[in-house]
Amino acid sequence: MTFDAQFRVLEINSVAGLLPYRFVWRGLFADTADASFFQTYEWFVCYWKHFGATQRMRVLLVLHGDTAVGIVPFIIRTESTKAGPIRVLTYPLHDWGSVYGPIGPQPAATLLLAFRHLSETPRDWDTLDLRWIDEAGSDHGRTGNAMALTGLSPVIADWKHSAIVEFDGSWETYWAARKSHWRTNCRRNERRLATMGEVRLVRYRPVGSASGDDDPRWYLFEQCIELARRSWQGDVADGTTMSHEAIVNFLRDSHEEAVRLGMVDVCLLEVDGRAVAYAYNYQFNGRVFGLRMGHDRDEAFEGAGTVLMWKMLQDSANRGDHYVDLGQEYLECKRNWLTKVVSSGRATHYPALALRGQVLRLKRWWDRRRSVQA
């Protein structure tokens, strides 16, 4: 396949090297379809500050002449697999969000040039494993096609499933479509909580530094952390629960950046002035992504999480949000709210000369075959 000679790729391997291009990144982000906070320069730098020590950065800036066309933020991380430790070239999302992809207005050209660059440079990875591909949205098969056109034969599969609430009309239309027993359950829970005092939704969504509205309101953030500790998440010894010590400082730094950008969305349910449930979200252009949520395990506040979700979604519909991503997996507990389930995709390339990558490919092929036979 031939490419316009004016196209070129600049590879950046450090935050210091990335700094001069921060305004380029921000400009490309503004022209990215269905963009999210996770694709901002600020989130990537924050992510790298906390998790970059054990990874290698390969951010690819695609240029046409002197004009930036797109950015593909790749990272290389070593993952434990049944084939042993594998060096994986992938996106930096690491399941913080649901979907990820190239940044800029020309994703097809950006991916083609990025994959050509990977195929022509020394390989320091065992598998190219791109997860979180927005199959139902902005990708339209571009990732798999671009890999195939540049000789990086892809294995295409589903990655994870997300529960989505879409508001195609008014709140009343959405609410009327919920099952009657569920609407009754929500009202019953609210009445029971109301016997202890006023039930109130507190929602904080600053518009950002550009408009002079960038107070982090740390007390709200800390209430989310405390509620996470008082929920089932407090018993989890590892993982990425909001109160886990390994990630709480990352979330604090991310919160500060999201506030500056006008992309944070904090929801608390109060009963008689006491916060009993939280939903910590990011938002941009009418699309809300639920990062973490939880509620106080005290039996007196049973149903608080349900009431919070009810009031949060009603407020979202009334303020004009059109899309709320309730997060990946755990679909059963979200089934009464969702309007659809969407799958993110996975495109994996196993280089022929990467022994561990080939062992992993054969192991996954065997597992899929056994699963089908079962």
HELIX and SHEET records of a PDB file:
HELIX    1   1 VAL A   15  LEU A   18  1                                   4    
HELIX    2   2 LEU A   19  TYR A   21  5                                   3    
HELIX    3   3 ARG A   22  ALA A   30  1                                   9    
HELIX    4   4 PHE A   37  GLN A   39  5                                   3    
HELIX    5   5 TYR A   41  PHE A   51  1                                  11    
HELIX    6   6 GLY A   52  THR A   54  5                                   3    
HELIX    7   7 PRO A  107  GLU A  120  1                                  14    
HELIX    8   8 ARG A  142  LEU A  149  1                                   8    
HELIX    9   9 TRP A  171  ALA A  176  1                                   6    
HELIX   10  10 SER A  180  ALA A  194  1                                  15    
HELIX   11  11 SER A  209  SER A  211  5                                   3    
HELIX   12  12 TRP A  218  ARG A  230  1                                  13    
HELIX   13  13 TRP A  232  ASP A  235  5                                   4    
HELIX   14  14 GLU A  245  LEU A  261  1                                  17    
HELIX   15  15 GLU A  299  PHE A  301  5                                   3    
HELIX   16  16 ALA A  304  ARG A  319  1                                  16    
HELIX   17  17 GLU A  332  LYS A  334  5                                   3    
HELIX   18  18 LEU A  355  GLN A  373  1                                  19    
SHEET    1   A12 PHE A   7  ILE A  12  0                                        
SHEET    2   A12 GLN A  55  HIS A  64 -1                                        
SHEET    3   A12 THR A  67  THR A  81 -1                                        
SHEET    4   A12 GLY A  84  THR A  90 -1                                        
SHEET    5   A12 THR A 127  ILE A 133  1                                        
SHEET    6   A12 LYS A 340  HIS A 349 -1                                        
SHEET    7   A12 VAL A 155  GLU A 166 -1                                        
SHEET    8   A12 TYR A 323  GLN A 328 -1                                        
SHEET    9   A12 ARG A 287  HIS A 295  1                                        
SHEET   10   A12 ARG A 274  PHE A 284 -1                                        
SHEET   11   A12 VAL A 264  VAL A 271 -1                                        
SHEET   12   A12 VAL A 199  TYR A 204 -1                                        
END                                                                             
